[in-house]
Amino acid sequence: MAITYEPIATSTLGTAAASITFSSIASSWTDIRVVISAVAVDANSAAITLEFNGDAAGNYSNTNVEGNGTAASSGSTTNISGIYSASTAQNAANGMFFVEANIFSYAGSKNKTVLIASSDDANGTGIVSRIAGLWRNTAAINSIKINKAFGGNFGVGTTATLYGIKNF
């Protein structure tokens, strides 16, 4: 069975911004993936949140595992306003962070599951994390808002790409 993996949309920031939005997402694919290569310009965390279809209510849950080369931690949260990508403890001023979010059966009629891989670098220190997220909503996802979590902005040059994955 062949798999098609193709870019749907890309956004590269020419000015700092607190969020990036992909809207009018067609239901043509089986799954979708968001890949973000972000520039951090402030002392806020290198975390993002994913918000679907404008839903900023407490309809999301996260379970995470992360490590920084010295220590590991895990946790879970429920009834939050978006799926978080990384630790709030990482100070990423002038650093880079990379996030891949796979959203399964995004157009299906069941609650939506997301698997996120996140890597953060803050001038030689960093954190890697894996997150399983859930959006407790059965609506098809037609928009994704990527927010810089905990305030601040994504820096100039931050790039986000939305890919469609289709089995046929």
NORWO-V286812 format. One record per pair of residues at least 24 apart in sequence whose ideal C-beta (glycine too) atoms are under 7 Angstrom apart, sorted by the first residue. I is the first residue (numbers start at 1). J is the second residue. Records with the same first field share a line. If there is no record, write none. Layout:
# NORWO-V286812
I->J / J
This chain:
# NORWO-V286812
1->167
2->168
3->165 / 167
4->166 / 168
5->163 / 165
6->163 / 164
7->161 / 163
8->162 / 163 / 164
9->162
10->159 / 161
11->160
12->157 / 159
13->154 / 156 / 157 / 158
14->156
15->156
16->41 / 153 / 154 / 155 / 156
17->153 / 154
18->147 / 148 / 153
19->145 / 146 / 147 / 148
20->146 / 160
21->143 / 145
22->143 / 144 / 162
23->143
24->142
25->141 / 142 / 143 / 144
27->107 / 140
28->164 / 166
29->164 / 165 / 166
30->165 / 166 / 167
31->102 / 103 / 104 / 105 / 106 / 165
32->103 / 106 / 162 / 163 / 164 / 165
33->100 / 101 / 102 / 163 / 165
34->101 / 144 / 146 / 160 / 162
35->100 / 161 / 163
36->98 / 99 / 146 / 160
37->98 / 158 / 159
38->96 / 97 / 154 / 158
39->96 / 154 / 155 / 156 / 157 / 158
40->92 / 93 / 94 / 95 / 96 / 97 / 155
41->153 / 155
42->93 / 152 / 153
43->91 / 93
44->148 / 150 / 151 / 152
45->86 / 87 / 88 / 90 / 92 / 149 / 150
46->86 / 90 / 92 / 95 / 97 / 120
47->84 / 85 / 86 / 87 / 88 / 149 / 150
48->85 / 99 / 146 / 147 / 148 / 149
49->82 / 83 / 84 / 147 / 149
50->82 / 83 / 101 / 114 / 144 / 146
51->82 / 145 / 147
52->112 / 135 / 141 / 144
53->139 / 141 / 142 / 143
54->143
55->137
56->81 / 82
57->81
59->135 / 136 / 137
60->133 / 134 / 135
61->133 / 134
62->131 / 133
63->132
64->129 / 130 / 131
65->129 / 130
66->127 / 128 / 129
67->128
68->125 / 126 / 127
82->147
83->114 / 133 / 135
84->131 / 149
85->116 / 118 / 131
86->118 / 120 / 127 / 129
87->127 / 129
88->150
90->120 / 122 / 127
91->122
92->120 / 122
93->122
94->123
95->120 / 121 / 122 / 123
96->121
97->121
103->141
106->140 / 141
107->140 / 141
109->138
110->138
111->135 / 136 / 137 / 138
112->137 / 141
